[in-house]
Amino acid sequence: MQTTATIQHKEVQEFLSKAPLSFSVGGKWVPSSNGKTFPTFDPGTGEILAEVYEATAQDVEKAVAAAAHAFTHSGWARLAPNERAVFLHRLADLVEGQRDVVAEIESLDVGKPLAQAQGDVQNFCQTIRYYADLSVHVQYRTALAVPHHEARVVHQPRGVCAFIFPWNFPFLLVGWGIAPALAAGNTVVIKPAEETPLSTLYLMNLVHQAGIPDGVVNVVTGTGEGAGAALTRDPRLARMSFTGSPEVGRLVARECGQNLVPVKLELGGKGAAVVFEDADVDATANALVSAITLNTGQVCCTASRWVVQESIYDQLVSSAAARMKNLQIGYGHDAGTQMGPVVSPKQRDRVLGYIKKAQQEGAEAVLEGGPLKVSGKEKGFYVKPAILAGDAGNVACREEIFGPVPYLLKFKNEDEAIQLVNRSSYGLANSVWSADLQRANRVAESMIAGNSWVNAHNVFVHGIPYGGVNLSGMGGGVLGPNTFFDYLRDLSVVRPLA
């Protein structure tokens, strides 16, 4: 560990001091087969947090083999659902007991404010418990009423399920991904983002403590081009889940297609917030600023296009700009920090590059963004939020920036608002803001997306399916009961009757 950041918990200090950090395969901590490592950085200071072993294709092969062996020999797949639920609840309890430790690791690795990281950890626990409880109550055999036959469909665990996660919500998304797979009786191999692997590695300490059999959960760390690509090519996978950009999602789908491995893609977004003239302007502006600055705008479903009715446009712009100007930007562990840095220099350059390109194409900078130096953290990856406005054809309106940069559009009537929203190639999540709930629901149902929210944005409730269409995803969503059944295969059992 080379960071100069102040570590609050001795468990975090001890964890980081073990660098280079090994990954977990078959219940054992193992280094990479060639000894190669890579650094992970504290985005708030620009300093190295830890060195982590970089898995080779051979290491990934061993992880899949361990998961395959555990599926057939550990007994996990054959346990009664309530018995698996005991282990999962124990894991949730252990994580909850270490919430502040895990959150500190997450805050250090991602750069997000500590309170937001704590919320992510709690969400992980809720997700594990939701699917553990769901698994106990669903029916695994469904009788079929057909003439002259005794028939039923039996739902069985699939096998080895692989997951490649992004860097913006590493711990929360691990929960969203593996909870239904484990509750259904599968084994898993996780490849966290190379930028933010630390909380997932720490999780494996708690997986071992929970008594989950060796090989049921495996983690390999490394690059997308190395470990990630090797994982997607493995023919032993029963299901693959990838969360990230559409560009990489296409590559993952292509590789899985070669082996006919079912794939779930949770991809990007260019979410719209439609604000009608009867909305509470100040409250809506506050909610939208909170949405676009959450995790420094590095949220795929955030409201990055604000489609505002002409009569209140100037008022909303003024209110939002004032709030953004007063936003407290700083280090994630500092008291009062509302927005931290972006995750890396590459991401900082991406955000600043989009602001520049947008203005070159004629966008108005309602609020100037740009690089930011935070006192005492001059090497951190900070940016100032910006507000852009202009034509719907502008690059900043069409493409995902993944930063605190909303793009504003005006509309005259309901039909025009819907047209502006639906011209996007993405289709993840949008919101409608209006006191007229009949209109709000009508517009919400007219949007081409996986999710529409009314008078709120970024709403995630366990039990409500969340997924995308078009460039935003395929193969199923997360958080709902349907996701649980994604990790079960159907077997028809039929007996002709004499």
Steps between C-alpha positions, in 0.01 A plus 500: 500500500639837395210739556534783751126497570396469862364149561227490763474125563785269591336224295540716189862573589572130548322403179687751284833421664488144363569624149548362249148378557418147387176388343279218627458171316358182649504642851869592487684830457726463198738730309506523122679216327759739354533727806385807310318776691324827428431807717165631617482871582328729747316737261489769768878523531628339182719272712531122489278317750627149438660263254273218387589176322402496133338173398611324184281288272640198686387649833152565363482140374579378853229723648236364261622146573466566874147630453407203280637256757312675780177485300521122465681402822451760776133427555404867454275434200323214681434683825139579581428867424452581868842349579670716238307796637658441841848547352393808304338664801817427696703671228268803507535519877880486478511773236261714702719453805797623295304770318724790595815305412370396157368851438839652578667266252234586240534873560878483469490293182216678315536850644137536602392667827509265795125529568423392144732201535325402824169507314646272232609247761158501663339450160722196448371350824138571404551335162652184650211472747236572236610215275570264790141549619356487149673168433319342794153599379503439124374179342768280343248264342204612292235246402367533145138426413519322162278221363611139544831579665644553843733797453694752698781752459784479750730798558864399556816705564700561184861451606795740486389863461758766416485872578699795373427814700578870440678749721222742594308289757728197547363368829132577445506343153671185626197457724256569216679241287597206715211500751241343268756264348613366839148482641400289199781253572763603248871562550663822384819652364537877543730729304486848660614810312875547511447857627301391807562139608559555872155469657430181304825347624416599857157341457666163449626511861136515608391232251753266661383596850139432404590138431394503137671197345835548328469577130140621515623861477825579317661834415768567239647847458651641184435696185204473269724408208666225704295340776166634374547374147619160622191468717258581217663236278466210745256239361422359846296804599128449543425873500695822456413844641679816394442854624676779312507684170312397183832481315643237733158338537503417129839329539376298798186393313704397197736284706216338693313441177786286372426254781123561513532626856195707603606856575347782702618849406439800726635790297504879486231763491409855409211550738252782452304697758188663351397800708153645438400856588286389795792332678646646819794667327738543795434154640544345157823693436636382835409137424656511153821659625519229766449236231762629255763555771443168679827306472628798298257420220651155449158333501364335185135583572547854624297792361752634249245662264266754656203556270327809639179675396571843358296701749712387799831440322680813620377453857616139517837582344559779750404283796714204387803716421488661843495159667787368292713807573458439873577128483775401741757304299778326685661186633260217573596473869474873569197614696249686287622367165204467265689398185837330474739453207444289191664160513809554284696744283350325196148568624587861585631551146185341359272740689706808415529386140122477462453848642749634246352308205147607593595868496685456171173369357312806624380403847453781751685462829231612743745410774867466413659174606865409491785353704512572871779505757398411854719643773734236637389252232646671192575171326141374533274450200248776563270679256255787535143418395374669185158571349477495122206593276419508133392285209398135545753396237796613711749231597446572871130434456546181301787321674556387857746731677499320837569816695321790675388664174127526420385617157188719482231501233178705471161367396162655426254214549470142614548344156821692442634396840439131426663536159811657652530225758451213257747618239781361718665171402510406868207378705577459867314742726308827475282708729197729472441795731147640522218564745260347245543131578275391214728677254814388680397135480394537136840643407683245715335216308588662166875495561718237334701376796514230761399735781287812540482689828242760601608805704823326598817371336735211585238291679611143578268276698563132559221311327462746211682391181769737376653461154547665165413475131680596179858613575429476873482125527363159415450160654310603813530750780570501872329542838170327412373146547545436127876539552496208742348276232767617252739287704286187481459273197167341415465122477173350371409162649222316312329160538237390248186366666349177374 
